[in-house]
Structures are given as structure tokens and as C-alpha cells.
Amino acid sequence: MRGAAQARADGADFVARVAARVADGGLAVCAFDTELLGHWWHEGPLWLGAVLDAAAREGLEIVGLDDVLADADPAAPLDIDRDDATTWGTPRDLATWSAPPATEFAWAARTAELRVAAAGAAVSDRALRELLALQSSDWAFLQTRAMAGEYPRERADGHRAALDAALAGAEDDGALSGLAPHLCRAAFLEP
């Protein structure tokens, strides 16, 4: 009960801070690791619901990043010192996802992303779901920590093969239909 109340309060506080930040115009980009919202942080889905509710009350429009970028001039990249980069991964740098044990996963995910981008509007929902599953941070995390034997490699290989099939035009077999069923082309890819 207290955790749920705190998640709702924190969601409203988050939206208030975002609203203040964009009060004179602009865009706030919020990227979340969906694994965090529910798996590691059990109140995460409640927090996200509170954010959506508060945003609606505040009149903050939530839009897909692709829709915004189509009409935006890009800003210069941030000057980030890699030595000061932080993450929840040990040793508080990006090694969990970019060190030698995870290199294969990072390159495979990037290559897949470029292939999906090259397909453009013709890309299927199945291909999008498989790309998201392939990009899951779980596989690199498990591989870097050597926590699950061949499991992360097998899962990533399976998603890569399914993505290949989807990009080749294979019919959706429904294997990932339960993966974020609310995420669909109509909700996020079309205005």
C-alpha cells in the first residue's frame, strides 16, 4: 500500500518537474528500460500509470519520438566524458553492455536495428517486436555476468532468427504476441 502510494506521488512529482522544464516550450525525452518497470521495481507499472494520468491532467502531450524528430532540427551531441558515465551495472560504467563478453550482443542489436530502419514503413509488427526482444539488456547482462550458461546466447540467436524471418516476409507466428501487447503500430507509429 505504501509503495503504491509512493509510486503515485513520485509519478506526479516527475510530471511536475517535466512540465516546469518544458514550460517555455521544447521537448523532454524520457527513455525507460521496461525491464525496470515491473521486474526490478515492482511499483514501476503503477508509477508509469501515474505519470500518464498526471501528464493528461497537466496537458502534456506524449508523442512518439519518431513523430517529433520528423519535424525537429537536431541539437549538437552532448559532450559526455565516458569516464564519468554511470549505469546501474557493475562497476558503474557501461562495461556490462559493451565489454568483450557483451560485444557480440551489442553489434548484433545495432546491426538488426539498422536492418529494420532500412525496411522503413514496410517493416512488420513482428519484426519490431523481435527487434525489441533482441535489444533486451538481459542478454548482455547475463552473458557479462556468466549467470546463465548458454541461455542469453540462445535467446538472442532465437530473436535474431525470428527477425530475419520477419524481414523476409514470413507470417507472424504469434510467438511474441504477449510481449507488450499494448505496444502496437496504431498506438505509437501512426499519429
GISUL-V553609 format. One record per run of one state. SS is the DSSP state (H for helix, E for strand, C for the rest). FROM is the first residue (numbers start at 1). TO is the last residue. Records with the same first field share a line. If there is no record, write none. Layout:
BEGIN
SS->FROM-TO / FROM-TO
END
This chain:
BEGIN
C->1-1 / 22-36 / 38-40 / 42-43 / 59-64 / 70-81 / 85-94 / 99-99 / 123-124 / 135-136 / 146-150 / 168-184 / 189-191
H->2-21 / 44-58 / 65-69 / 82-84 / 95-98 / 100-122 / 125-134 / 137-145 / 151-167 / 185-188
E->37-37 / 41-41
END
